[in-house]
Each structure stands twice: as structure tokens, then as C-alpha cells.
């Protein structure tokens, strides 16, 4: 009996040694580095701190803009009529749907006089007698034109932005089909009557744009109106600011210690991506935590900010 027990103990010990050796071969490189505070902690299932997503506090400029899109249209569509009561028509000289520069001939009369374009325009239709077969009269005949020496673009503006705009305000107009070419325009009219919809009321704003002859009717246009601007100020990404009203703060991250601290801030102008901030404990170069991984149905709360860095617990397979 003692012989059997002794053999059993020997077998168990051999199995234990074999198991330990196998574990060392598989995990030896992992448990040897860093001791109990290094990779051994990962194997033991202890939480590991993951650095949060951050961005530096920058000094620069920020602009608040109102933007919109529209289509290039003529400044006006009118019917031009001859100045005199009548003239015998010799020829109609202007092409349809082509640019006619100011001063170029529209009509030549039999007596040699000419009817010239008063401004850059496009002729869209005409009501004239046949060549050499009738007189042109100002009561019966006309040339319908679209004025293009200055063109217009209309955009829809929400009621929350309406108070930021005024007639005469400068507008940057980028022609979408012209590789980002930018022109200067001016707000010429703001409709007093809006249109109500599911997202609120919209108001039509008309922008005049001088045309050097290269802007064509029907082009698409992107409009940007600067309504506020700040320079030489501290800025952070919008997602770094937590809270609302007078109770706003950012989480400043210390890279060396891995700790965070809440710094109260006052916000200023925002362009939707970056926002102007000021605070006694905030300086250029500080790292602020970005709150972009928000849970569904809610934002990053003040309570979330106080919990510190996110932790993960590895699972051993």
C-alpha cells in the first residue's frame, strides 16, 4: 500500500512540475517583464488605465459665420424697348442665350442707327418684325434680357441667425464649379416674411455679386458671412467643453501623472469646430480631454468628467 501511495505522490509532483514548465514556456516572457506591476497585472485581471483622447489648447483666431448655398441668377429680367417711336429694322445682331457686353449692338436700323446693350446681358427672347419687313415700335416690340453685369444669389437663413445679418453686410461667395474661386458680394435684401417648416422658420437673403464676365448663370455658389471674429485668443475643440451657461469647464490632462483636473472656463465665439475660451487655470499648450465618445442618447456629463480616465479589464483566454 505504501508503495502505491508513494508512486501516486510522485506522479502528482511530476505533473505539477510539467504544468509549471508549460506555463513558463507560454507566459514566461509576459510575467518576467515588469514583475507584479507590469504585464503580470494584465494577466491577473487588474484594470489598466488608458490615456484619454486629448487636444492642445491653442492660441489663434476664430470666426463665427453664417453659411448657405444657392444658385447664380440674373440681377433682373426685363423687356428692353426702343427709345424712339419707330425705326425700320435692318437686322437683329445679338445671339440668344449668349453674353452681350455693354455697348455691343442688339439691333441695326435701316438708317444706320444702332440699338446697343445698356449693360452686360443675355438675350432670352425678342418680339421684333422680320428683317427688312417692318418698323420697330416701342409699343409693340421688345427684347427680353437678363442683366448679368451684377448677378444675385439667394440663400435660406434660419430665424436664429437672422438677427446676425443686415443689408450691406459683406459676403464671401465661392463658386462650386470653379475650383473654389472666391468672389466678394453684399447682402442686398433680407425678406421680412419667412417660411415656416418642420425645422423652424427660414428667411430668404439675397446677395449681389459683381460679375467680371466669368460668372455664368446657373452656377452653384457657397456663401459665408462672418458675423463675429476674435484674434489672439485661446481656443479648444467644441467637444472639450462640458456644461452649459455660466457653469462650463474643461478637463485638463497631465501627461506625466495621468491625472485630470477640472478647469472652469468662459466661452466666446465658436465656428462650430473650435471655440474661444478663457480661464485663470488654462494656458496655451495644456492638453484638454475630448468628449467625443458619447453614450447613445446623452452627452458627456459633469459626473462622467469627475470619474477620471477610462479603464479596461483584460480577459484571459
ABEGO torsion letter per residue (X at the ends): XAAAAAAAAAAAAAAAAAAAAAAAAAAAAAAABGEAABAAAAAAGBBBBBBBBBBBBBBBBBBBBBBBBBBBBBABBBBBBBABABBBBABBABBBGBBBBBGBBABBBAAGBBBBBABBBBBABBBBBBBGABBBBAAABBBBBBBAABBBBBBBBBAAAAAABBBGBBBBBBBAAAGGBBBBBBBABBBABBBBBAAEBBBBBBBBBBBAGABBBGBBBBBBBBABBBBGBBBBBAAABBEBEABBBBBBBBAAAGBBBBBBBBBBBBAGABBBBBBAABBBGBBBBBBABBBBGBBBBAAAAAAEBBBBBBBBX
